[in-house]
Amino acid sequence: MKTTLQLEEIAMLGLGVYLFGLLPYSWWLFLALFLVPDIGMLGYIINNKIGAFTYNIFHHKGIAVLIYLTGIYFSNELVQLSGIILFSHAAFDRVLGYGLKYEKGFKFTHLGEIGKKN
């Protein structure tokens, strides 16, 4: 099942790359912005509850899709770009096994415990 989920996430990452290609931005911008959603980890400086909340906001694909669709609705390419970056980054993280976080701590995700062999 793990392989199937990883393949699904790779396909979603491919979709994000494709959608980025439809925008008028240079590819270096995709690479430069790709890790920006990890700013959500800064919440862990405060505590696990805030950290899980901020991390999950920046890594929730539903929110990313909503932002992207908002950009389409308002014909705003910058908002579309934001949604694409969030979506692509979240898919990439999930390929690596980094899922949405539980309040218990950073290594506890909806995909299982990070670093623990399943």
Beta strands, then each sheet from edge to edge (+ up, - down):
strand 1: 101-102
strand 2: 105-109
strand 3: 112-113
sheet 1: 1+ 2- 3+
end
